[in-house]
Each structure stands twice: as structure tokens, then as C-alpha cells.
Amino acid sequence: MTMTDPIADFLTRLRNAAKAQHHDVAIPSSRLKAEIARILKEQGYIEGYEVRPAQGRPGEEIRVTLKYTAERRPVISGLQRVSRPGQRTYVDRDHIPRIQGGMGTTILSTSKGVMTGHDARAQGVGGEVIAEVW
């Protein structure tokens, strides 16, 4: 079976691993997924990530180390795919969504690279809304 939306798969694997309280999760790698992982780390949603050769199959994988609170609750309480292959969602700089009143993070793919909604607003660029995290 071919995967039609690898980004949705990436977010679902993170969501499932956090719910099951796994320490880390391995996900097939792509440049966009690595950029999303970089933003999640910068925003403090995950401990870290590394891109490395996949075990037992061709290509690379991203190993994401999840982050939990002192009470062992996942730091990521929600992950949502916004722009999908069947329905792309683009915004200009004036309409970048604020998540949870600014407590969450919008991840955008812009002409200047993948960045948070906050950074995109600051640089005055819009783009495709990839996902929302809170």
C-alpha cells in the first residue's frame, strides 16, 4: 500500500507514541519531516531527534525522543494536520492562525523555509499551513 500523506503519518506516529508513553519513535525520514522535528524541538515539544540510516530497509529514519512532564504526561497534548493532499490550506501573513490563544504552534511551509507561525508573522511571509501543535 502506498502512503498518500507521509506528514499525517509522521504526526500520527508521534501522537500514538506519546499516548503509549514511549521514550522514542522511529519514523521514515524526509527533509520536510526533519524540519518539522527541528521546530518541535525548538518549541520544546520533544527532547530531540536524529536522522540516521534505517535498520532493515533502505533510506533514513528520524528517531524522535519524546518529552514528558514530571507527572509523565506528554508535553504534546495535540497534533493536527491542517493542509492535506486533497485540500491544501494556504494563508497570507495576516491570516496565520493562532493556536490556543498563542500557547500552541502553527507550522508553516513558506518560501523562506519551514517555520513557526510566529516567525512567519515576524518575517512577513505566508505559506502552506502544515500542522498545528499544542
Secondary structure, DSSP 8 states (H G I E B T S, - for coil): ---S-HHHHHHHHHHHHHHTT-SEEEEE--HHHHHHHHHHHHTTSEEEEEEEE-SSSSSEEEEEEE-B-TTS-BS---EEE-SBTTB--EE-GGG---SGGGTSEEEEEETTEEEEHHHHHHHT--EEEEEEE-
